[in-house]
């Protein structure tokens, strides 16, 4: 099937879509063409990534604020301070992975 051609649901549900109307489910609308389907999928991926980045920005602010507040409370134990730096490094890695 050429890219961009309309496809139909195959009457055999175990088969992929077909461009042959004789093999299609009767009285069913055409599926979108492959280009449109790819565009819809890409749009959905971008929207999901944007939601994830927005959620992480909120989480990032909460985590870094909590670490800052805890440190300001007077933490002096070197091991605890080291653990807090590890948390900050982890936050930075998530930022990098999400392209922030």
Secondary structure as UniProt FT lines:
FT   TURN            3..4
FT   STRAND          7..8
FT   TURN            13..14
FT   HELIX           21..23
FT   TURN            26..27
FT   HELIX           34..72
FT   TURN            73..74
FT   HELIX           78..97
FT   TURN            98..99
//
